[in-house]
Amino acid sequence: MVKFKDETLDRTFAALSDPTRRALLARLGEQDSLSVSELAQPFAMSLPAIMKHLDVLTDAGLVTREKTGRTVACRLTARPMEQAMNWLNRYAQFWSDNLDRLAAFVEEDPWSINRPTSPQSPLTPASQRVQALPSRGGSARGRKKSTPRGPSRKT
């Protein structure tokens, strides 16, 4: 049975949607355990902002935090990521199978060799024939004027 609402999976993908959180996970993947200050060092943001990102990762179950004295150590947790990978693999298998069937169908298509080239050919089914539309003769009255381009957003 397919679950249409899986809160753990939703939280995992929501946590992974942010590039800063993905970078934090990548740093934790390189080392077994890092303190919050070590983890925050390469980022150009405040420690409270890093803590908010770590809260999201902790709520999603991707990171565990352990306090020893005044130091908080963070570790990567694999279980939610495994669930996300299982979900992705199920759909990857679905699309792979369907694309393989499509490729086999296209490669076996007998119509590609004998298909008429003219869309008006009597051998072309009526549903595929192109109907000529009446020309407006270049009249400026029938054309829509384009609006000026707005300012572009830089990301």
KEBA-206398 format. One record per residue: x, y, z of N, C-alpha, C in turn; residue in one letter; residue number from 1. Coordinates in steps of 0.001 Angstrom, whole numbers, padded with zeros to 6 digits. Layout:
# residues N
+---------+---------+---------+---------+---------+---------+---------+---------+---------+------+-----+
!      nX !      nY !      nZ !     caX !     caY !     caZ !      cX !      cY !      cZ ! type ! seq !
+---------+---------+---------+---------+---------+---------+---------+---------+---------+------+-----+
!       X !       Y !       Z !       X !       Y !       Z !       X !       Y !       Z !    A ! NUM !
...
+---------+---------+---------+---------+---------+---------+---------+---------+---------+------+-----+
This chain:
# residues 155
+---------+---------+---------+---------+---------+---------+---------+---------+---------+------+-----+
!      nX !      nY !      nZ !     caX !     caY !     caZ !      cX !      cY !      cZ ! type ! seq !
+---------+---------+---------+---------+---------+---------+---------+---------+---------+------+-----+
!  000837 ! -001175 !  000000 !  000000 !  000000 !  000000 !  000887 !  001246 !  000000 !    M !   1 !
!  000544 !  002210 ! -000814 !  001308 !  003444 ! -000927 !  000799 !  004454 !  000092 !    V !   2 !
!  001735 !  005037 !  000834 !  001358 !  006076 !  001787 !  001357 !  007412 !  001059 !    K !   3 !
!  000251 !  008114 !  001137 !  000168 !  009421 !  000501 !  000640 !  010520 !  001449 !    F !   4 !
!  000703 !  010244 !  002725 !  001140 !  011248 !  003699 !  002134 !  010577 !  004641 !    K !   5 !
!  003377 !  010881 !  004482 !  004414 !  010353 !  005353 !  005185 !  011547 !  005906 !    D !   6 !
!  004911 !  011902 !  007154 !  005483 !  013101 !  007745 !  006999 !  013028 !  007863 !    E !   7 !
!  007544 !  011846 !  008115 !  008995 !  011710 !  008218 !  009644 !  012033 !  006883 !    T !   8 !
!  009085 !  011509 !  005830 !  009614 !  011767 !  004488 !  009450 !  013240 !  004119 !    L !   9 !
!  008329 !  013830 !  004485 !  008106 !  015255 !  004224 !  009147 !  016117 !  004935 !    D !  10 !
!  009393 !  015798 !  006207 !  010390 !  016573 !  006965 !  011792 !  016380 !  006383 !    R !  11 !
!  012098 !  015176 !  005930 !  013422 !  014908 !  005353 !  013629 !  015738 !  004099 !    T !  12 !
!  012666 !  015703 !  003179 !  012817 !  016466 !  001935 !  012774 !  017972 !  002193 !    F !  13 !
!  011980 !  018410 !  003168 !  011953 !  019838 !  003506 !  013308 !  020275 !  004056 !    A !  14 !
!  013913 !  019443 !  004886 !  015231 !  019775 !  005437 !  016290 !  019798 !  004341 !    A !  15 !
!  016182 !  018898 !  003377 !  017166 !  018822 !  002286 !  016961 !  019900 !  001230 !    L !  16 !
!  015871 !  020621 !  001299 !  015576 !  021626 !  000270 !  016460 !  022865 !  000364 !    S !  17 !
!  017103 !  023068 !  001495 !  017920 !  024271 !  001681 !  019402 !  023968 !  001427 !    D !  18 !
!  020088 !  024781 !  000617 !  021500 !  024504 !  000310 !  022420 !  024601 !  001526 !    P !  19 !
!  022105 !  025457 !  002486 !  022934 !  025547 !  003695 !  022829 !  024268 !  004501 !    T !  20 !
!  021619 !  023736 !  004622 !  021447 !  022491 !  005377 !  022118 !  021324 !  004673 !    R !  21 !
!  022062 !  021305 !  003335 !  022771 !  020247 !  002602 !  024278 !  020363 !  002817 !    R !  22 !
!  024789 !  021589 !  002865 !  026219 !  021792 !  003102 !  026603 !  021358 !  004520 !    A !  23 !
!  025735 !  021629 !  005486 !  025991 !  021170 !  006847 !  026048 !  019649 !  006902 !    L !  24 !
!  025118 !  018994 !  006221 !  025130 !  017525 !  006183 !  026379 !  016995 !  005496 !    L !  25 !
!  026816 !  017668 !  004435 !  028032 !  017242 !  003735 !  029242 !  017344 !  004661 !    A !  26 !
!  029311 !  018416 !  005442 !  030421 !  018561 !  006397 !  030375 !  017459 !  007442 !    R !  27 !
!  029173 !  017138 !  007928 !  029048 !  016066 !  008917 !  029367 !  014704 !  008314 !    L !  28 !
!  029141 !  014560 !  007008 !  029466 !  013302 !  006338 !  030962 !  013082 !  006204 !    G !  29 !
!  031733 !  014159 !  006219 !  033184 !  014056 !  006096 !  033836 !  013656 !  007411 !    E !  30 !
!  033241 !  014047 !  008532 !  033801 !  013731 !  009849 !  032726 !  013095 !  010707 !    Q !  31 !
!  033165 !  012292 !  011655 !  032228 !  011559 !  012500 !  031390 !  012486 !  013373 !    D !  32 !
!  032020 !  013492 !  013960 !  031333 !  014380 !  014874 !  031999 !  015752 !  014833 !    S !  33 !
!  031187 !  016794 !  014834 !  031706 !  018163 !  014849 !  030925 !  018975 !  015872 !    L !  34 !
!  031616 !  019892 !  016530 !  030910 !  020806 !  017431 !  030164 !  021816 !  016573 !    S !  35 !
!  029196 !  022476 !  017184 !  028396 !  023454 !  016442 !  029284 !  024572 !  015920 !    V !  36 !
!  030216 !  025038 !  016735 !  031093 !  026128 !  016285 !  032006 !  025669 !  015151 !    S !  37 !
!  032515 !  024435 !  015186 !  033322 !  023905 !  014078 !  032473 !  023765 !  012820 !    E !  38 !
!  031264 !  023346 !  013011 !  030353 !  023160 !  011884 !  029990 !  024496 !  011244 !    L !  39 !
!  029859 !  025538 !  012049 !  029440 !  026855 !  011558 !  030581 !  027670 !  010967 !    A !  40 !
!  031827 !  027270 !  011227 !  032989 !  028076 !  010863 !  033030 !  028548 !  009408 !    Q !  41 !
!  032838 !  027699 !  008388 !  032989 !  028186 !  007009 !  031805 !  028994 !  006478 !    P !  42 !
!  030729 !  029096 !  007223 !  029538 !  029776 !  006727 !  029541 !  031245 !  007117 !    F !  43 !
!  029124 !  032077 !  006199 !  029055 !  033517 !  006443 !  027692 !  033867 !  007014 !    A !  44 !
!  027376 !  033300 !  008173 !  026123 !  033609 !  008856 !  026348 !  033475 !  010350 !    M !  45 !
!  025425 !  034008 !  011097 !  025560 !  034014 !  012553 !  025360 !  032614 !  013125 !    S !  46 !
!  025873 !  032433 !  014340 !  025697 !  031156 !  015027 !  024218 !  030855 !  015298 !    L !  47 !
!  023385 !  031855 !  015677 !  021955 !  031561 !  015841 !  021294 !  031084 !  014531 !    P !  48 !
!  021730 !  031607 !  013390 !  021165 !  031149 !  012103 !  021550 !  029696 !  011855 !    A !  49 !
!  022801 !  029340 !  012161 !  023242 !  027943 !  012015 !  022437 !  027054 !  012952 !    I !  50 !
!  022190 !  027540 !  014163 !  021410 !  026754 !  015131 !  019992 !  026494 !  014624 !    M !  51 !
!  019400 !  027470 !  013939 !  018059 !  027263 !  013370 !  018093 !  026190 !  012290 !    K !  52 !
!  019134 !  026209 !  011459 !  019278 !  025162 !  010444 !  019468 !  023799 !  011111 !    H !  53 !
!  020259 !  023759 !  012171 !  020463 !  022493 !  012888 !  019183 !  022018 !  013559 !    L !  54 !
!  018330 !  022948 !  014008 !  017034 !  022563 !  014578 !  016179 !  021846 !  013530 !    D !  55 !
!  016169 !  022368 !  012316 !  015394 !  021744 !  011235 !  015946 !  020347 !  010934 !    V !  56 !
!  017268 !  020238 !  010857 !  017894 !  018939 !  010574 !  017642 !  017949 !  011713 !    L !  57 !
!  017645 !  018447 !  012947 !  017377 !  017585 !  014100 !  015925 !  017132 !  014102 !    T !  58 !
!  014996 !  018057 !  013818 !  013574 !  017703 !  013768 !  013297 !  016665 !  012685 !    D !  59 !
!  014051 !  016726 !  011600 !  013885 !  015750 !  010519 !  014572 !  014429 !  010849 !    A !  60 !
!  015357 !  014404 !  011923 !  016037 !  013178 !  012317 !  017339 !  012935 !  011573 !    G !  61 !
!  017801 !  013920 !  010828 !  019024 !  013753 !  010045 !  020284 !  013996 !  010870 !    L !  62 !
!  020148 !  014721 !  011975 !  021280 !  015062 !  012835 !  020886 !  014809 !  014283 !    V !  63 !
!  021833 !  014282 !  015067 !  021646 !  014191 !  016508 !  022661 !  015112 !  017164 !    T !  64 !
!  022238 !  015714 !  018272 !  023127 !  016608 !  019014 !  023329 !  016033 !  020406 !    R !  65 !
!  024555 !  016146 !  020880 !  024907 !  015624 !  022195 !  025715 !  016688 !  022923 !    E !  66 !
!  025256 !  017072 !  024093 !  025921 !  018133 !  024843 !  026836 !  017528 !  025900 !    K !  67 !
!  028092 !  017974 !  025861 !  029073 !  017576 !  026860 !  029660 !  018859 !  027438 !    T !  68 !
!  029271 !  019204 !  028656 !  029704 !  020473 !  029238 !  029073 !  021624 !  028470 !    G !  69 !
!  029925 !  022481 !  027910 !  029423 !  023613 !  027127 !  029481 !  023349 !  025630 !    R !  70 !
!  029968 !  022203 !  025238 !  030149 !  021877 !  023820 !  029012 !  020985 !  023336 !    T !  71 !
!  028446 !  021353 !  022216 !  027397 !  020553 !  021591 !  027983 !  019912 !  020336 !    V !  72 !
!  028019 !  018589 !  020318 !  028547 !  017847 !  019171 !  027386 !  017369 !  018301 !    A !  73 !
!  027572 !  017431 !  016996 !  026544 !  017001 !  016039 !  027042 !  015781 !  015278 !    C !  74 !
!  026128 !  014865 !  015036 !  026424 !  013653 !  014259 !  025335 !  013449 !  013214 !    R !  75 !
!  025729 !  012832 !  012127 !  024810 !  012495 !  011050 !  024042 !  011234 !  011416 !    L !  76 !
!  022741 !  011199 !  011117 !  021902 !  010028 !  011344 !  021425 !  009523 !  009994 !    T !  77 !
!  021535 !  008244 !  009748 !  021276 !  007697 !  008413 !  019829 !  007283 !  008157 !    A !  78 !
!  019070 !  006943 !  009167 !  017739 !  006343 !  008946 !  016802 !  007174 !  008057 !    R !  79 !
!  016582 !  008467 !  008328 !  015666 !  009222 !  007455 !  016176 !  009301 !  006010 !    P !  80 !
!  017477 !  009360 !  005845 !  018036 !  009421 !  004497 !  017818 !  008090 !  003773 !    M !  81 !
!  017898 !  006993 !  004504 !  017626 !  005680 !  003905 !  016184 !  005600 !  003421 !    E !  82 !
!  015249 !  006116 !  004232 !  013840 !  006120 !  003827 !  013643 !  006963 !  002569 !    Q !  83 !
!  014314 !  008109 !  002506 !  014201 !  008969 !  001324 !  014788 !  008267 !  000099 !    A !  84 !
!  015915 !  007595 !  000276 !  016538 !  006875 ! -000843 !  015645 !  005722 ! -001317 !    M !  85 !
!  015018 !  005023 ! -000407 !  014096 !  003950 ! -000792 !  012934 !  004507 ! -001605 !    N !  86 !
!  012404 !  005637 ! -001178 !  011305 !  006275 ! -001901 !  011755 !  006691 ! -003295 !    W !  87 !
!  012923 !  007323 ! -003388 !  013449 !  007759 ! -004687 !  013757 !  006567 ! -005595 !    L !  88 !
!  014315 !  005502 ! -005020 !  014648 !  004317 ! -005826 !  013410 !  003649 ! -006402 !    N !  89 !
!  012319 !  003673 ! -005644 !  011069 !  003083 ! -006151 !  010605 !  003820 ! -007411 !    R !  90 !
!  010684 !  005152 ! -007396 !  010272 !  005923 ! -008562 !  011318 !  005862 ! -009677 !    Y !  91 !
!  012576 !  005750 ! -009327 !  013616 !  005602 ! -010348 !  013400 !  004297 ! -011112 !    A !  92 !
!  013046 !  003236 ! -010401 !  012775 !  001951 ! -011051 !  011556 !  002062 ! -011962 !    Q !  93 !
!  010502 !  002735 ! -011497 !  009305 !  002934 ! -012295 !  009635 !  003646 ! -013602 !    F !  94 !
!  010376 !  004778 ! -013520 !  010692 !  005546 ! -014720 !  011668 !  004798 ! -015616 !    W !  95 !
!  012587 !  004075 ! -015043 !  013533 !  003310 ! -015844 !  012796 !  002249 ! -016660 !    S !  96 !
!  011880 !  001531 ! -016020 !  011107 !  000508 ! -016727 !  010272 !  001122 ! -017838 !    D !  97 !
!  009594 !  002230 ! -017551 !  008755 !  002863 ! -018561 !  009572 !  003427 ! -019714 !    N !  98 !
!  010714 !  004020 ! -019428 !  011557 !  004548 ! -020502 !  012161 !  003426 ! -021340 !    L !  99 !
!  012468 !  002297 ! -020725 !  012956 !  001143 ! -021486 !  011876 !  000640 ! -022447 !    D ! 100 !
!  010627 !  000590 ! -021958 !  009524 !  000158 ! -022830 !  009311 !  001151 ! -023968 !    R ! 101 !
!  009417 !  002439 ! -023672 !  009267 !  003467 ! -024701 !  010372 !  003340 ! -025745 !    L ! 102 !
!  011607 !  003134 ! -025310 !  012725 !  002985 ! -026247 !  012511 !  001766 ! -027141 !    A ! 103 !
!  012051 !  000671 ! -026561 !  011793 ! -000531 ! -027357 !  010680 ! -000283 ! -028367 !    A ! 104 !
!  009650 !  000445 ! -027970 !  008548 !  000758 ! -028876 !  009021 !  001635 ! -030027 !    F ! 105 !
!  009803 !  002643 ! -029728 !  010280 !  003564 ! -030763 !  011205 !  002847 ! -031739 !    V ! 106 !
!  012059 !  001971 ! -031219 !  012985 !  001246 ! -032088 !  012266 !  000265 ! -033003 !    E ! 107 !
!  011096 ! -000222 ! -032612 !  010348 ! -001189 ! -033413 !  009272 ! -000521 ! -034264 !    E ! 108 !
!  009186 !  000797 ! -034318 !  008130 !  001510 ! -035016 !  008229 !  001285 ! -036528 !    D ! 109 !
!  007305 !  000529 ! -037134 !  007369 !  000281 ! -038581 !  006934 !  001493 ! -039406 !    P ! 110 !
!  006246 !  002444 ! -038810 !  005755 !  003598 ! -039546 !  006854 !  004578 ! -039905 !    W ! 111 !
!  007962 !  004582 ! -039206 !  009008 !  005569 ! -039468 !  009624 !  005389 ! -040851 !    S ! 112 !
!  009581 !  004199 ! -041428 !  010168 !  003954 ! -042746 !  009205 !  004351 ! -043864 !    I ! 113 !
!  007932 !  004004 ! -043771 !  006966 !  004196 ! -044856 !  006029 !  005382 ! -044634 !    N ! 114 !
!  006270 !  006208 ! -043638 !  005375 !  007316 ! -043334 !  005432 !  008360 ! -044449 !    R ! 115 !
!  004286 !  008831 ! -044938 !  004286 !  009872 ! -045967 !  004876 !  011170 ! -045404 !    P ! 116 !
!  005569 !  011912 ! -046266 !  006228 !  013132 ! -045802 !  005296 !  014328 ! -045821 !    T ! 117 !
!  004308 !  014355 ! -046677 !  003417 !  015505 ! -046783 !  002256 !  015355 ! -045811 !    S ! 118 !
!  001987 !  016389 ! -045002 !  000856 !  016288 ! -044074 ! -000483 !  016298 ! -044794 !    P ! 119 !
! -000525 !  016681 ! -046088 ! -001777 !  016718 ! -046835 ! -001977 !  015459 ! -047684 !    Q ! 120 !
! -001070 !  014499 ! -047563 ! -001150 !  013274 ! -048359 ! -002454 !  012542 ! -048053 !    S ! 121 !
! -003077 !  011928 ! -049061 ! -004316 !  011181 ! -048819 ! -004083 !  009969 ! -047919 !    P ! 122 !
! -002817 !  009532 ! -047770 ! -002539 !  008388 ! -046905 ! -002467 !  008805 ! -045431 !    L ! 123 !
! -002352 !  010089 ! -045171 ! -002302 !  010584 ! -043796 ! -003709 !  010594 ! -043233 !    T ! 124 !
! -003912 !  010062 ! -042032 ! -005255 !  010082 ! -041436 ! -005769 !  011514 ! -041310 !    P ! 125 !
! -007066 !  011662 ! -041424 ! -007684 !  012986 ! -041401 ! -007391 !  013724 ! -040095 !    A ! 126 !
! -007268 !  012990 ! -039009 ! -007025 !  013631 ! -037722 ! -005637 !  014257 ! -037654 !    S ! 127 !
! -004715 !  013875 ! -038564 ! -003368 !  014411 ! -038534 ! -003095 !  015417 ! -039642 !    Q ! 128 !
! -004064 !  015658 ! -040530 ! -003851 !  016604 ! -041613 ! -003869 !  018024 ! -041095 !    R ! 129 !
! -003008 !  018844 ! -041642 ! -002915 !  020242 ! -041240 ! -003903 !  021050 ! -042056 !    V ! 130 !
! -004716 !  021830 ! -041375 ! -005657 !  022692 ! -042057 ! -005019 !  024064 ! -042222 !    Q ! 131 !
! -005098 !  024625 ! -043427 ! -004534 !  025949 ! -043678 ! -005428 !  026993 ! -043023 !    A ! 132 !
! -004808 !  027871 ! -042233 ! -005553 !  028947 ! -041595 ! -005545 !  030165 ! -042485 !    L ! 133 !
! -006629 !  030935 ! -042491 ! -006634 !  032145 ! -043316 ! -005570 !  033113 ! -042811 !    P ! 134 !
! -004878 !  033737 ! -043738 ! -003818 !  034677 ! -043390 ! -004406 !  036025 ! -043056 !    S ! 135 !
! -003764 !  036730 ! -042164 ! -004198 !  038083 ! -041828 ! -003514 !  039081 ! -042738 !    R ! 136 !
! -002656 !  038606 ! -043577 ! -002036 !  039468 ! -044565 ! -001103 !  040501 ! -043957 !    G ! 137 !
! -000533 !  040224 ! -042823 !  000423 !  041145 ! -042231 ! -000213 !  042374 ! -041625 !    G ! 138 !
! -001495 !  042356 ! -041417 ! -002191 !  043514 ! -040866 ! -001709 !  043788 ! -039443 !    S ! 139 !
! -001374 !  045022 ! -039173 ! -000917 !  045408 ! -037842 ! -002078 !  045395 ! -036853 !    A ! 140 !
! -003290 !  045518 ! -037376 ! -004467 !  045567 ! -036521 ! -004685 !  044243 ! -035791 !    R ! 141 !
! -004346 !  043112 ! -036405 ! -004608 !  041804 ! -035819 ! -003514 !  041328 ! -034872 !    G ! 142 !
! -002366 !  041992 ! -034870 ! -001267 !  041536 ! -034021 ! -001318 !  042181 ! -032652 !    R ! 143 !
! -000938 !  041400 ! -031647 ! -000829 !  041951 ! -030302 !  000532 !  042610 ! -030165 !    K ! 144 !
!  000545 !  043719 ! -029485 !  001811 !  044387 ! -029231 !  002393 !  043830 ! -027949 !    K ! 145 !
!  003702 !  043665 ! -027946 !  004335 !  043135 ! -026747 !  004538 !  044244 ! -025733 !    S ! 146 !
!  004530 !  043848 ! -024486 !  004768 !  044812 ! -023420 !  006264 !  044938 ! -023201 !    T ! 147 !
!  006718 !  046059 ! -022689 !  008153 !  046200 ! -022458 !  008615 !  045210 ! -021401 !    P ! 148 !
!  009824 !  044764 ! -021542 !  010380 !  043777 ! -020615 !  010643 !  044433 ! -019269 !    R ! 149 !
!  010291 !  043736 ! -018219 !  010478 !  044247 ! -016859 !  011902 !  044021 ! -016396 !    G ! 150 !
!  012205 !  044486 ! -015189 !  013571 !  044309 ! -014672 !  013838 !  042832 ! -014411 !    P ! 151 !
!  015071 !  042416 ! -014661 !  015413 !  041020 ! -014444 !  015866 !  040835 ! -013004 !    S ! 152 !
!  015568 !  039659 ! -012472 !  015976 !  039337 ! -011113 !  017273 !  038582 ! -011155 !    R ! 153 !
!  018204 !  038961 ! -010337 !  019482 !  038248 ! -010236 !  019452 !  037425 ! -008971 !    K ! 154 !
!  019813 !  036153 ! -009127 !  019808 !  035265 ! -007961 !  021190 !  034975 ! -007513 !    T ! 155 !
+---------+---------+---------+---------+---------+---------+---------+---------+---------+------+-----+
